[in-house]
Amino acid sequence: MTTESPRATPAGRFLYPAAALLVVLYVNTFEIWGALVGALGGERAALVPYGALLAALGCVPWLVRGRGPVRPRPAAVAAAAALIAAGLLITDPAFPAKRIHVPQYLLLALVLRRALSDHVGGTALTGTAMLFTLLFGIHDEMLQGLHPHRTYGLRDMAVNGVSGAAGALLASGIGLWTGPAVPFRPDRRTGRRRRPWQAPSCSWCSS
């Protein structure tokens, strides 16, 4: 008599709610910014987004460590760097705090790429991570529009989208979470390919 060992639940499925919680946290950073301005002054506080961006990029060597040989894609890395610069430049200069959106949505793109990589691979993974991050970024701005003392802006949505694209391209360029060999991994029970917007269903595949 033999028993089939249970299949591991894809670890990425837990990162979808984590991404949603990150967006909620991002919406509520306005109060944190006010405290920083009070403690550091406006000029010093304006440097905080750059420090956060450097800290996020400084985590890249840790992310790729121990993952075996990495085949970097210089074009993707260069495009990511250009988009990071663009995100910083197109932010409304009257509100330097909004430059924090660049590291925030770069991080969100990495979280979503890891979640999606359980079922999506190749160029489709990079494109889907960009799309999902953009949708979260638009949702972020819409939530701000509901606040009586906040507003949403198309420029902010653009910054969120550009920064998310930068994160997705950076991950692609350094070979992080490449996903399955096919664009959409087939569902082993039905033989149908699972789309990224279809939630994973418990225990049929491994992480």
Salt bridges, closest charged atoms under 4 A:
GLU4 OE2 - ARG7 NH2 3.67
ASP92 OD1 - ARG155 NH1 3.75
ASP118 OD1 - ARG114 NH1 3.17
ASP156 OD2 - LYS98 NZ 2.79
ASP187 OD1 - ARG189 NE 3.50
ASP187 OD2 - ARG194 NH2 2.78
